[in-house]
Amino acid sequence: MTNDPFEDALVYEDELPLSWEVVDALPPVQRLSTINAANEALLRAGEGLEEPLRGNEESHELTQEFQRLDAKLNLVLELLADWLSRQGDLPPALEVRFNGQGISWQSPETPPPDATLRLTLYVCPSFPKPLVLYGRTVQQQDGGPDGVAVARFLALSAGVVEGLERLVFRRHRREVAQLRGQLRVGVDHD
């Protein structure tokens, strides 16, 4: 197994709130199971928030009503997330890359080599609850205003890995669709 968690894999890149701390060891198995279950639930909830509601023609009115309710709920979540970020509860947004195998980030401070880490990553801006992930530093580079750290995830359940991979795929698909839309707009204006 290579130390590069991004080798031959799709990754998601963005500026997201992230914090990390060095820990002596992974939590006990029972605690890890609880953390993985919470992460799986959060990833499913985020998936539900990100995917548009699809209806059929038979339920057109009901679909429109659900879309109005969905818009209102999204507004409340955005307001809550904005309020929480102003309260200083969220860690700073850092440039991150991640997939189901690992994460890298740029930060003024980086963890030492081969350190066991507890990471909190806020993947859904409108849903201010973090994923709690554990990893081991496989690369780190100090230098310039920011260093770069790479950690391979440890002790993730299959459900968390699959949820992260679906998240990466959805966001990649959205970026491709946006790029295609921009290219179409550029062609239409020529």
C-alpha positions, 0 to 999 in steps of 0.5 A: 500500500502506497502512502499517497491516499490520492494515487489513482483516485478522484479527490475533492478540493475546496476551502473547508473548516478543518481542525486537527490535533495529535492524539496518543492513540485511536479511541477504543473500538466501541467509541470508534463504532459510535463515531463512524455511525455519527459520520455515516449519518452526517454524510447521509444527511448531507447527501439529502441536503445536496441532492435536488428533489425529483418528482414526476408529473403526477405529483407536480403540486406536491413536488412544488410544495416540497421544493418550497419547504426545502428552500425554506429549510435550506435558508434556516440551515444557512442562517444557522451556519452563518450565525455559528461561524460568527460565534467563532465555533468553526475552525478556520477554512483551509485548502483541503483535498480529500477522498475516502482514503485520506486528506491533505491540507495547507496550514501555518502549522503541520503535524509531526511525521507519523502522528496519529491525528483526530481531525474535524472536517466541516464538509457541508457549509449549510450543515455546521456539524463536522465529520470526526476522522482519525488518520496518520500523517504520511507526509508533511512539508513545512515552508513558506507561509503555509505547510502541507500535511497529508494524512491517511485515514484510520479505522473508518467504517466501510459506510464512511468510506463509501459516503466520502467517495459519494460526496467526492463524486457528487461534487466532482460531477457538479464541477463538471456540469458547471464547467460545461455550462460555462463553456456553453455560455462562452460558445453562445456569446461568440 
